[in-house]
Amino acid sequence: MTGYLEILAIFIADLFTCLRYLPIILLLACLLSCNSTKHVTLTVPGTTASRMTGSDFFRIAAAWNWKRRDSMAVQQILSGNMPSFLRKFTALHASLADSTGTMHRAVLYVSPDYLAVGTNEDWARVPLTPMAAQRIADSFHCFLPTRKIADLVYEQALIKCEPVPLFAFRDSSVTMWQHHLIIEGQRKNKKGLIAGIKKDVVISGMSKAKPDRVAIYGWHRADGKPIQPLYTGHVNWYVDYSHGARLVYAYLWVDGKKMQYADVLKHPVYHSFICDEADCLPFRYSY
């Protein structure tokens, strides 16, 4: 009998020890859950079997002006006609210290490549005006990158290609298709987050003074320096072969807490995760 009582006493003591540390165990479980890897995948409409391919898109748009090409691209992408690999976003990680030295961490999600039309087997990146890019971003609960995000993409990209500038008929559909093929030759079927292939259509505080202009930035070289500094000199309907629109999911996870990007940009500390300009208040292109 004494032996059973001793075993019972040990069991009760162990139980109380577990209960004593239960709050700590629960807190650790919560922190692990909050910081676990999340997955962001675009929800797009189903497409029919007769999808327009990337090569078909540029064959049809070969002689079109920017407005007709833009319109067809928006219609195709919003109907779900994009390669499926573009729908699975890639996580980017950022960190910063506040004025007290406390470290904060954020996770944001970006499309692995620029907006494109077609199937996984036959697709093409389509340069877009900022109005078209903004409309698509809004429809998919995304936003367009900032200069800071474009830099983060290049820093954390798995595939980094050396820029290949072209000089003749820069704004023609034919040149856009040719540039896509050049990039594919560089990529060599590698999969993952890619950078160094386009200038990003970005949102910027500079655009508030020039709402009728497109802001572009990037096209990083192998040394990490961009060919294109932040620039708002082109009218908003101008688009050429070097422009690309990358989507960023509208929500970030800051210290494990889900936050809408506009709230992050307005935050006195957290805005530095995704913006390195003097004016980081949210901007959207009108369409």
N, C-alpha and C positions, 0 to 999 in steps of 0.2 A: 504493500500500500504506500509505503514511504517513497518508493521509486516512482510511482505514478504521480504523487504529489510534487516531487521534484521536477518531473517532466512538465507538469502543468504550470508550475511556477516559472520555468524557463520560457515556455510558450507565451505566457502572459507578459513576461518581461520583454520578449522580442516584439510582441504585438504593440506594446506601448512605445517601444523604440521606433517602430515603423510609423505609428500615428504621430509621433513627435516630429518626424522628418517629412510627413506627408505634404505639408504646404510647399516645402522646398522641391519635392519631387514633382508636384503639380506645376510649379512655376517653371521648372526646367523643361517639362513636357510642352508647356505652352510656348516657351521661347523657341524650342526646336521646331514646333509646328509652324510658328510665325515666320521662321527663317528658312523653311524647307523650300525646295525648288518648286516653282509654280510653272504651269504651262499655259501659254496664250496662243490660241489658234483662232484665226478669223472664221466667222460664220458667214458663208456666202451662199447666194441662191444656187439651187441645183441647175446644171446645164444639160442641154440636150446632147444627143450623140453627134450631131452635126455642128461641132464647135469650129469657129474660125481659128485657124492656126496663126502663128506669128508670121510665117512667110506669106500667108494669104493676106494678112492685115497690111503689110507693107507693099504687096503687089497691088492691092486695091487703092491704097493711099498714095501711090507713087507720084501722081501728078496733082494731088490735092493741096489746098492751102492749109494753114495751121488750124483754122476754125473747123473745117470738116474733119480733119484728122483727130483733133481734140474730141469732137463730138462722138465720133465712132469709138474712140478708145474708152471714153467714159461709159458709153452704152454697153460695150463688151465687158468691161471690168465689173460694172455694177450688176450685170446679169450673171456674174460668176465665172466668166471666161478668163481665168488666169491659171497659170500652172499651180498645181496643188502644193508644191514645196514652198511657195510664197506665203501660204496661209499659216504655217507654223513659225511663230516668231522666236527670236533669239534673245536671251537675257544679257543685258549689260549691267555691270556693277560699278558703282561709284561710291566714294567716301569723302568725308570732309570733317574738319574739326571746328567747333564753334568757338566763341570768344573765351569760353572757360576751359578750352582744351578737350572737351568731351567729343568723342568720335561718333559720327552718325554715318549710317550706311543706307544706300538706296539700290533698288533693282528696277530697271525699266526694260521694256521689251520692244524690239524693232524687227521689221521685216528683214529677212536674210539678204534680199536683193531689192532692186528698184522695181516699181510697178511695171507689169508686163502683161501681154495678151497671149493666149494660146494654151497649148497642152504641155505636159512635161517633155514630150518628144519633139514638139515643134512650137517654140515660143519666141517672143521678142520683147526686149525692153522698149518702152515707148516714152520718149521725152514728152512732157506735158506742160501746159501753162500752169501757173500757180492756182488759177481759178478751178481748173479741172482737178488738179491734185488735191485742193482743199475740199472740193465736193466729194471726192472719193474717200478722203480721210474722214470727213464727217459721217458719211454713210456707214463706215466700218468701225465707228467709235475709236478713231485714232486722231493723231495730230501730226503736223509736219515737224521735222527736226529743227533744232536750233544749231547755231555754230558749235556750241559745246557738245551737243549730241553727235554731230558729224565727226568731231574729233574722237569722241569715245568709241564710235563705230570703227574708225580706222585703227585705233590703239588695240582693240579687242577682236578685230577680224581674223578669221582663220585663213582667208585667202586675200592676199594683197598684190594687186597687179600694178605694173608701171603704167602711168597715163600715156595714151597714144593720141595726141592732138591731130585733127584733120583741119584743112584750111579752105577747101573749095566747097561751095554750096552748103554751108554749115547748117542752114535751117531747112534743108530739103529732106523729104522722107527717105529718098534713096541713100543719102549720107547717114541718116539715122540707122537704117538697116545695115549698111556697111560697117558702121561702128559697132553695132551689136555683134556681128560676126567676128570682128577683130577681138573683142573681149572674150568671146567664146573660145577662140583660138588660144588666148592666154590662160583661160580658166582650166582647160583640159579636163573637163568633166569632174573637177574637184567639187565637193559639196560643203556647204557651210556659209557662214557670214562672210560676204565679200565686200571689199572696199578698194579705193584707188582707181575706180573705173568711170566715175561721173562727178560733176559738180552737183551738190545737193540744192534743191529748191528748199529754202529754209524760211522760218519765221524769225523776225528780228525787230528790235525796238526801233531800228532805223526806218522801218517801213511805215511807221505812224506818220512821219513827215512826208512820205512818198507812197501813199496807198495805191497809186496806179502803176507802181513799179514791182518787178519781181526781185526778190533777194536771193542771191546764189552764193555758195561758198564751197570750198573743198577741192576735190580731185587731188588727193595727197600723193606726193612722190614717195619713193622708198625711204627717204630720210624723215618722213613724217610731216614735211612741210607742204602746205597746199599750194597748188598752182594759182587758185583763185581766192584772194582775200574776200571778206564779206563785201558784197557789191550790190548796189541798188540802181545801177545806171540804165538798165534795159526796161523798156515799157513792158507792162504785164502780159501782153499778148506775144512777146518775143520768146521763142524757144528754139534751141538748136540741139544738134546731136549730142553735145556734152552734158546736157541737163538730165537729171534724174530725180524722181520723187520716191522717197523712202517713207514708209509709214512707221509711226511710233504709237504703241498702244496708249490709250488715254489715261490709264491709271499706272501709278508707280507704287512700289512698296518701300516706305521710308521707315527704317527701324522696325520693320515688320508690320507697319500700319499702311493700309491701302489709302492712297490719296489721289485725287483728280489732278491732272497736270496743271490746270489753271491755278489751283490752290497752291501747288508747289511753287509755281512761278511768282506768286504773290507773297510767299512766305519770306520773312526777313533773313532767315538762315538757309532754308532748304532750296531756295531758288538757285543757289550756286551748284547744286547737283547737275542742273541741265542748262544753265545760262551763265555766260561769262561777260555779258554786256552791262553797261551802266543802267539801261532800261530793260528790265526783264518782264514787264507786265505782258500778259498774253496778247497776241495779235493773230488775226485770222484774215485771209484773203476773201474779199467779197465775190460772189458769183451769182 
